[in-house]
Amino acid sequence: MSGWVAFTLLAALMQAVRTAGQKKLSSDISPMGSTFVRYAFGLPFVAVYLLYIAGEHSQAHIALAVQNPRFLLFATLASIGQIIATFLLVKVFSFRNFAVGTSLAKTEAVQAAVLATVFFASPLSAMGWLAVLIGFVGIFILSKPGYNQTWNIQSVSWGLLSGTAFALTSLWLREASLSLNTGVLTSAAVTLFIMVCFQTVLCVVYLYALERDQFSGIRKQLRLASFVGLTSALGSVGWFTAMTWENPALVKSLGQIEIVFTLLLTTMLFGERVTVREYAGVLIIIASVLLLLLLK
């Protein structure tokens, strides 16, 4: 199994679990409060991972990174983009059920493919495009309203915007990581650590200025917040490493296997009914994932 495939599967599993935790949190705290938890409580785990990868050279790698203008530009863009994407994803939860709400953001794979081709001169092969498009069809089927239901414009808008923000974040963090010119694991770990530090500060400033009451709500959910932080850190390690290794469009397409994990969580944790149509969408997504694995 290719290294980027293993890291992507780790990321997809952890993201599904973390998002489930964030959904539970979102019933008690605001979308930005939930976003803050992801970064602040994940930061200690990210720091430990960086020390594990870079050891005594961690500080030197960080110093070189913050002196790199290209790194700072793309890391800043990716940091802000991910906060916006996470905020929008949490917002989606209030409109549709957990599995379908998450699937709307999964358009990030096809959006990343288009954006990478247009802005970063990183086109996919014909088979790569086929795999991405098959996955998109599966996502569309999952997102389609059921019988006697209509599209919720707010839900669609938040979901698609979340997908755009996640797609841009993927491309920007890859550019930031590659600009460090070190090994894949080290570059990804340094990029992740610096971004999470910056994101934590941004969220703290926002909450302190506009939603100060959220801190008391978070203190009441420390165990769940720690769980979200851990799974977020593990998921981010997977995403950052995989997207440093491989084109983000392919990583995100393979990462759509998260939908399978999400549906399992939907039924086991939230007791939400999964329809035949949603199962059909999952099978199509699995077909796109299998095609990607055959390509690699």
C-alpha positions in Angstrom: 0.0 0.0 0.0 1.3 3.4 -0.9 2.2 5.7 2.0 -0.2 8.4 0.9 -3.0 5.8 0.8 -2.4 4.7 4.3 -2.3 8.2 5.7 -5.5 9.1 3.8 -7.4 6.2 5.2 -6.2 7.2 8.7 -7.4 10.7 8.0 -10.8 9.7 6.7 -11.5 7.4 9.7 -10.4 10.0 12.2 -12.3 12.8 10.5 -15.5 10.8 10.6 -15.0 10.2 14.3 -14.0 13.8 15.0 -16.9 15.2 13.1 -19.3 13.0 15.1 -17.7 14.5 18.3 -18.1 18.0 16.9 -21.8 17.3 16.2 -22.3 16.4 19.8 -20.4 19.6 20.9 -22.4 21.7 18.5 -25.6 21.1 20.5 -24.0 23.0 23.5 -21.5 25.5 21.9 -21.4 27.7 18.8 -19.9 26.7 15.5 -16.8 28.8 16.2 -16.6 27.4 19.7 -16.6 23.9 18.2 -14.0 25.0 15.7 -11.8 26.4 18.5 -12.0 23.0 20.3 -10.6 21.3 17.2 -7.4 23.3 17.2 -6.8 24.2 20.8 -7.3 20.7 22.2 -5.5 19.2 19.2 -2.4 21.3 19.6 -0.7 19.3 22.4 -1.1 16.1 20.3 0.3 17.8 17.2 3.3 19.1 19.2 4.0 15.6 20.5 3.8 14.3 16.9 6.3 16.9 15.7 8.7 16.0 18.4 8.4 12.3 17.5 9.1 13.1 13.8 11.8 15.8 14.1 13.1 15.3 17.6 15.7 17.8 18.7 15.6 19.4 15.3 12.0 20.5 15.7 12.8 24.0 16.8 15.3 24.5 13.9 12.7 23.4 11.4 10.1 25.8 12.8 12.6 28.7 12.7 13.4 28.0 9.0 9.7 27.7 8.2 8.7 31.1 9.7 11.6 32.8 7.8 10.2 31.4 4.5 7.9 34.0 2.8 6.3 31.5 0.5 5.6 29.2 3.4 4.1 32.0 5.5 1.8 33.1 2.7 0.3 29.7 1.9 0.3 28.5 5.6 -1.7 31.7 6.5 -4.2 31.2 3.7 -4.6 27.6 4.5 -5.1 28.3 8.2 -7.8 30.9 7.6 -9.4 28.7 4.9 -9.6 25.7 7.2 -11.2 27.7 10.0 -13.9 29.0 7.6 -14.4 25.5 6.2 -14.8 23.9 9.6 -17.2 26.7 10.7 -19.3 26.1 7.6 -19.3 22.3 8.1 -20.5 22.7 11.7 -23.2 25.1 10.5 -24.4 22.4 8.0 -25.4 20.1 10.9 -28.3 22.3 11.8 -30.0 21.8 8.4 -29.9 18.1 7.4 -29.0 14.8 8.9 -25.4 14.0 9.9 -24.4 11.8 6.9 -26.0 14.0 4.2 -24.8 17.3 5.7 -21.2 16.0 5.7 -21.6 14.7 2.1 -22.4 18.2 0.8 -18.9 19.3 1.9 -17.4 16.3 0.1 -17.6 18.1 -3.2 -14.2 19.4 -2.2 -12.6 16.6 -4.2 -13.9 17.7 -7.6 -13.4 21.3 -6.6 -9.8 20.6 -5.7 -9.2 18.9 -9.0 -10.6 21.9 -10.9 -8.7 24.5 -8.8 -5.5 22.6 -9.0 -5.7 22.4 -12.7 -6.6 26.1 -13.2 -4.4 27.8 -10.6 -1.6 25.4 -9.7 -0.8 23.7 -13.0 -1.4 20.3 -11.5 -3.9 18.5 -13.7 -5.0 14.9 -13.2 -4.7 12.1 -15.6 -7.8 11.0 -17.6 -8.3 8.0 -15.2 -7.8 10.3 -12.2 -10.5 12.6 -13.5 -12.8 9.6 -14.0 -12.3 8.5 -10.4 -13.0 12.0 -9.1 -16.2 12.3 -11.2 -17.5 8.9 -10.2 -17.0 10.0 -6.6 -18.9 13.2 -7.3 -21.8 11.3 -8.7 -22.0 9.3 -5.4 -21.9 12.5 -3.4 -24.7 14.0 -5.5 -26.8 11.0 -4.9 -26.2 11.2 -1.2 -27.0 14.9 -1.1 -30.2 14.6 -3.2 -33.4 15.2 -1.1 -35.7 12.2 -0.5 -39.2 11.7 -1.8 -41.5 14.7 -1.3 -38.6 16.8 0.0 -37.0 19.8 -1.6 -33.4 21.2 -1.7 -32.7 23.3 1.3 -30.9 26.3 -0.2 -29.1 27.2 3.0 -27.9 23.6 3.5 -26.7 23.4 -0.1 -25.0 26.8 0.1 -23.2 26.1 3.4 -22.2 22.6 2.2 -20.8 23.7 -1.1 -19.0 26.7 0.4 -17.5 24.4 3.0 -16.3 22.1 0.2 -14.7 25.1 -1.6 -12.9 26.3 1.5 -11.6 22.8 2.2 -10.4 22.4 -1.4 -8.5 25.7 -1.3 -7.1 24.8 2.1 -5.8 21.5 0.7 -4.0 23.2 -2.2 -2.6 25.9 0.0 -1.3 23.7 2.7 0.4 21.5 0.1 2.1 24.5 -1.4 3.2 25.6 2.1 4.5 22.1 3.0 6.4 21.6 -0.3 8.1 25.0 0.1 10.0 23.7 3.1 12.1 21.3 0.9 12.5 18.7 3.6 11.2 15.1 3.8 7.4 14.5 3.5 6.9 13.5 7.1 8.9 16.4 8.5 7.4 19.1 6.1 3.9 17.9 6.9 4.5 17.9 10.7 6.1 21.3 10.7 3.3 22.8 8.5 0.6 21.2 10.7 2.1 22.5 14.0 2.6 26.1 12.8 -0.9 26.2 11.3 -2.6 24.8 14.4 -0.8 27.3 16.5 -2.0 30.2 14.3 -5.5 28.8 14.1 -5.7 28.5 17.9 -4.7 32.1 18.3 -7.2 33.3 15.7 -10.1 31.4 17.4 -9.1 32.6 20.8 -9.2 36.2 19.7 -12.5 35.8 17.9 -14.2 34.0 20.9 -12.8 36.5 23.4 -14.0 39.4 21.4 -17.4 38.2 20.3 -18.4 34.9 22.0 -16.7 35.0 25.4 -19.5 32.9 27.0 -18.3 29.9 24.9 -15.3 29.3 27.1 -17.6 28.3 30.0 -19.5 26.0 27.8 -16.3 24.3 26.6 -15.1 23.9 30.2 -18.3 21.8 30.9 -17.3 19.5 28.0 -13.6 18.9 28.6 -13.7 15.2 28.1 -15.5 15.4 24.8 -13.4 18.4 23.8 -10.2 16.4 24.4 -11.6 13.5 22.4 -12.3 15.9 19.5 -8.8 17.4 19.8 -7.1 14.0 19.7 -9.1 12.7 16.7 -8.6 16.0 14.9 -4.8 15.9 15.4 -4.7 12.3 14.1 -6.9 13.2 11.1 -4.8 16.3 10.4 -1.6 14.2 10.5 -3.1 12.0 7.9 -4.4 14.7 5.6 -1.3 16.9 5.8 1.1 14.0 5.1 -1.0 12.6 2.3 -1.5 15.9 0.6 2.3 16.7 0.8 2.8 13.3 -0.8 0.2 13.3 -3.5 -2.2 15.6 -5.5 -4.9 16.8 -3.0 -7.6 16.0 -5.5 -6.7 12.3 -5.5 -6.2 12.4 -1.7 -9.7 13.9 -1.2 -11.2 11.5 -3.7 -9.8 8.5 -1.8 -10.8 10.3 1.4 -14.5 10.0 0.4 -14.4 6.6 2.0 -15.1 8.7 5.1 -18.7 8.6 4.0 -18.8 4.9 4.8 -17.5 5.6 8.3 -19.9 8.5 8.6 -23.0 6.3 7.7 -21.9 3.8 10.3 -21.6 6.5 12.9 -25.0 7.9 11.8 -26.8 4.7 12.5 -24.8 3.6 15.6 -24.5 7.0 17.5 -27.3 9.2 16.3 -29.9 6.6 15.4 -30.5 8.3 12.0 -32.1 6.2 9.3 -30.0 5.5 6.2 -32.0 5.1 3.0 -31.5 2.8 0.0 -30.6 5.8 -2.1 -27.8 6.8 0.4 -26.5 3.2 0.3 -26.4 3.4 -3.5 -24.4 6.6 -3.2 -22.0 4.9 -0.9 -21.5 2.0 -3.3 -20.6 4.5 -6.1 -18.1 6.3 -3.9 -16.5 2.9 -3.0 -16.2 2.2 -6.8 -14.3 5.5 -7.2 -12.1 4.6 -4.3 -11.3 1.2 -5.8 -10.5 2.8 -9.1 -8.0 5.2 -7.4 -6.4 2.2 -5.6 -6.0 0.4 -8.9 -4.4 3.5 -10.4 -1.9 3.6 -7.6 
